[in-house]
Amino acid sequence: MRHERTNALRTRWPIVQAPMAGGPDTPELAAAVSNAGGLGSLGCAYMTEAQIEAAAVKLRTLTSQPFALNLFVRADAPSDPSAAARVSPILGEFRRELGLPAEPPPGPPTPQFEDQLEAVLRARPAVFSFTFGAPTREQIKALHARSIAVIGTATTVEEAVVLASLDVDAVCAQGSEAGGHRGTFLGSFEEALIGTITLVPQIAARVKVPVIAAGGIMDGRAIRAMLGLGASAVQLGTAFMTCPEAGTSEAHRAALATAWRTVVTRAFSGRPARGVRNRFCEAFAAVEAAPFPQQQRLTRDIRAAAAAQGRADIMQLWAGQGAPLGRAMPAATLVELLVREAGLGS
Ligand SMILES: Cc1cc2nc3c(=O)[nH]c(=O)nc-3n(C[C@H](O)[C@H](O)[C@H](O)COP(=O)(O)O)c2cc1C
């Protein structure tokens, strides 16, 4: 059974390196994981169509193994001037501190999901994964018509049932421990903060498609536990952030080692995401951030300047709750270690 389900992922090992759009994932990281028998993923959510196609070309120069491309399924609300006015005094303070001009420069528009998906269809990865919502049935059919397997992200049983009814090939069950954005697309995100240990068996009991467990999985012990709870595979993000192939900055790596406390915050992008608590998150504890992706655009140069200046008190420091359990080693070595620890090879 497990062997058959692992094949649904099209990989030797039931281990997925999570897509991590915006820096931590790189073609080098994804290719190293795929070459080691896992499924490497590349988060393409912030890429234009041309960038997505170029990334796939680059990946194919680095690996002949299956890999996944990943997108955010979004229908963006129009920018809200009152939200911009609400957050501007807070952002203005950080801009001054970082030596940025008073107003953010007009950046490129956020690429549309439909256009990005066209690029994925042309790039034809073995796997397409998504979060934040659900594509239409027609979009999933178009992916299947090109032999692209489809993995959708669910943070509740209800979401998993919706995804399964759309004929996805696997559901990634994202527990509340997970680093980065919450995938929640039905109801409030607070009610969808369900720990991986309880989410995985409930989703596995309700849907027929394979379940990929995500959130807080850092070593082979946790992989074994998840497979024992009904998962067919696991997806690890934070654990791969400390690999040398990852694009994680030095300040971010240092913060992960002592990330005993993380928070789910809308401060950086407007959507709830888990990261290390810092002064920037705290500034938005009492003031509501602008909606996604407006907040993302408004904070773009602040996040870039904070990262360039190594300002861990202002930077976006995505991290799962397992971050201090991270082990810095090449991705292939980490995959081998996880396989050994979980007893998968035997
Ligand atoms: C830095 C970072 C960026 C992420 N970006 C994405 C993304 O672009 N697309 C996506 O589907 N999930 C994204 N995630 C969530 C992961 O898919 C996954 O749910 C999570 O990493 C699992 O929890 P863990 O970090 O504790 O392993 C991201 C996670 C992190 C840590």
The ligand as a Gaussian input file, in Angstrom:
#p B3LYP/6-31G(d) Opt

LIG

0 1
 C       10.021000      29.856000       4.299000
 C        8.779000      29.104000       3.923000
 C        8.119000      29.444000       2.747000
 C        6.985000      28.709000       2.360000
 N        6.407000      28.993000       1.138000
 C        5.435000      28.162000       0.658000
 C        4.994000      28.275000      -0.688000
 O        5.463000      29.104000      -1.461000
 N        4.014000      27.426000      -1.092000
 C        3.479000      26.456000      -0.272000
 O        2.612000      25.701000      -0.709000
 N        3.897000      26.333000       1.009000
 C        4.875000      27.144000       1.480000
 N        5.337000      26.969000       2.766000
 C        4.693000      25.965000       3.641000
 C        5.229000      24.565000       3.380000
 O        4.657000      24.044000       2.204000
 C        4.921000      23.575000       4.521000
 O        3.555000      23.589000       4.826000
 C        5.704000      23.845000       5.790000
 O        7.034000      24.204000       5.520000
 C        5.686000      22.609000       6.673000
 O        6.083000      22.908000       7.965000
 P        7.611000      22.932000       8.475000
 O        8.152000      24.237000       7.977000
 O        7.483000      22.868000       9.945000
 O        8.317000      21.770000       7.847000
 C        6.468000      27.677000       3.187000
 C        7.144000      27.368000       4.376000
 C        8.283000      28.048000       4.741000
 C        8.995000      27.652000       6.008000

